[in-house]
Amino acid sequence: MDFKVSLLGLVVGFLVGLTGTGGGALLTPLLILLGWAPPVVAVGTDLVWGAITRATGAFIHWRQGTVDFTIVKLLALGSIPGAVAGLALLAHLRSSGSENSDRLVLRMLGVALVGVALSMFVRCFWGAGGSNGQVEKLRYRPWLTAVIGAIVGFLVSLTSVGSGSLIIACLVVLYRETPLRRIVGSDIVHALVLVGVAAVGHIGMGSINRPLLGALLVGSVPGVVLGSRMTALVPEKALRPLLGTTLLLLGYKLL
């Protein structure tokens, strides 16, 4: 199983580095549907995997100058409290029985995946600005950005989904004047912070499969390096419909 897990990590890591999406949205449901982990353990393992994987991608995007740290800070103002609230709810449900928490995770994961898929289809038609790669003077939207961060932070703690896909979909609408590669870089740096907080909570609850995590990392670290370096070369518009369709089918399968 290790080879198959590492191959899965390679593919998902590449997508994360290239588009900023596809981490929890693909990995968590696949771990569940393939029978490699129960729902809560799949979420916890994916969050720790995501924190380590995104650290690599965040460093590369920082070196490339494709990060807007003001957007990152505004998102984190909402997402960190949201993540803590989600962890508190999950801990309460686990104390009352694992079936309750697993059932909630499965339902919310299915809904989140459908939402992410629809947001990706919207992005196919909406698009993003700043295609020339130059950053114009931005008008930041502090409260709206923080509220979006809080909602996504809550979802991420429960499902591991949204730290990349949902955030990017919102940023594309809020900051259309920002080049897509800068949105991706900002999202990956913020996701590192958010996923790190959620991962620490899951480690504390013991919902981590360490052998599974190790096998995923073997493939995902080189995958995210390759994907991050190819952001300027691969046409993301060709990937969005394919990834969106995959997520929609996975979400339907879990509902």
Secondary structure by P-SEA (a helix, b strand, c coil): caaaaaaaaaaaaaaaaccccccccccaaaaaaaccccaaaaaaaaaaaaaaaaaaaaaaaaaaccccaaaaaaaaacaaaaaaaaaaaaaaaaaacaaaaaaaaaaaaaaaaaaaaaaaaaaacccccccccccccccccaaaaaaaaaaaaaaaacccccccaaaaaaaaaacccccaaaaaaaaaaaaaaaaaaaaaaaaaaccccaaaaaaaaacaaaaaaaaaaaccccccccaaaaaaaaaaaaaaaac
